[in-house]
Amino acid sequence: MSQRELIVLGTASQVPTRHRNHNGYVLRWDGEGILFDPGEGTQRQMLHAGVAAHDLTRICVTHFHGDHCLGLAGVIQRINLDRVPHPVTAYYPASGQRFFERLRYATAYRETVRLREQPIAQGGALTTTQGFTLYARRLDHPVESFGYRLVEPDSRRMLPERLAELGIQGPDIGRLQREGELRGVLLEDVSEPRRGQRFAFVMDTRLCNAVFALAEDCDLLVIESTFLDEDEPLATEHGHLTVGQAARVAAFCGVRHLVLTHFSQRYPDPAVFAQQARAAGFTGELTIARDLDRIPVPKRV
């Protein structure tokens, strides 16, 4: 199993269909498991996908429409039932605090886990760990909605052949990495820059500047494409993107792998989404998401 992968739990918008569950996505990122937008049925989809409650470290809710949050009650209770041994942090729009509390305490259960609430009042950095910084940006939807962006810090990749040429080995390699210089050899002499990987999650929104900011230079972009291009007036009216808009954002922002999801029930043939995405000019790797897909974060260039 890839250490960094997206597990798709559901891909429907508004209502589930016979073939698509409500929204739900888990990003495995090294030791983290980040659950995005747990819609109704998420707990059962986790079972089918082999995702345990113990795998979850964070929950990110973009907004409080039902298809993006009704599964929250079951997931929170399952985390407590399974006595997850670590704290779990929940991020969500502060304006929806009452909805979060209703979902968290929808029924009686015994709380055994520390669930840390981190409501978002405005965009910016939410947390920084050793492996990444998690950001949020406000989107444009009839109710307050935030997109999420995960950025790994840039680092350097050691070059074994250069290390061997200069006789640096064993513990001296770690010392050189920590101190930046060893016996006249600079870290830059035996390494090269390694760009940190980037992931973004963009759900219900009209086209706006925040969509581009979230998608910029992403290795993996998960983005809604609720409507086909011919229904752009409907998309604008209801606060959504078309497939062409999403694909043009990805092309403009240099996205390496584009994952389209959150499809309206009105479209029975998912192949049309791929056709319109390509027609809009996106030439990178493209996935029209299906329930229970596992999508690895692209390998570094």
Phi, psi and omega in degrees: 000134177298143176287338179231108182205157174258130175249119184270120180263330180198152189225008182273155172253146174064297180229146175288160176238183179295336185246351183227126174280166169305166181309158173165130183212137175241125174259114171273123182225095186055243183271003182259151172229108187252118180265122179254132170047069180284099176281180180304136179088004183299318183301318179290322178296325175300319178298314179296326184273355182075029178256120180267157175302327179297339181286340189274130176243335182215151175232127181241117179253125181284319181195174189252046160274147191303323184290354180246358186211352186294341176278355184298320182301312181294321180295316180296318179293325179292321176302319180285320179301319181276001177052053178307128190281353182241158176295150175238131182256132179248127176250138182192160179299131180299330180294343179258023183306318182296325178290320179298316181295321179296320180288320181297323183243043183293328178218175179282136174197168181264123179277122180237353187239145176278105176261112183269122179270130176229080179294145183254120178263332178206164182290167179136190179288131180264321180198153176232125176248183178295333186258342184192165167243134179257126181244160172227146175225138180288134180257189184239097184217158181303330170247158183300131184220142179236141170263161184237147180221129180247127184233121174277138180294148175294153180212199178229145177257125180288144181255104186304321182294322179289322176300316180295319180301324184262007174070029179257123183209172176056222183298338180296333179294314178296322179296319178297320179296321182287318189262342177083354181201142179209118178050042178085356179264125178272152178303323180296338180286337187234019181210170177224155181299141176235110183291134176293149180280156184226139180226142176222150181230112185236112177250213199310116181192152164281168176294129181203171183299327182296328178299316179293320180296320179292323186277346189306122174057030182285140170285324179219121179242122173256120188216143179291145171219067189299322187241152169284164188299326182292346180253030181302321177302321177294319179300314180296318181299319186263002176080045182228174176256154167267166179299320180295320178297314180298318181292322179293324174300313182297319180294315181296324185270000178073033179292136181275317180228120182256126177245113178265140184202187178064060187269138176293145180295347184288348185247108183279341187249104182292342181298331180296327179295320178294318180299315182288328177295318179290321179296334179280355173105006177277125185245359181281191179291136187229133174233125169269104194297142173236153177304136177074011170299148172238119188238110180289146170295132184305146176297152180297146178285000000 
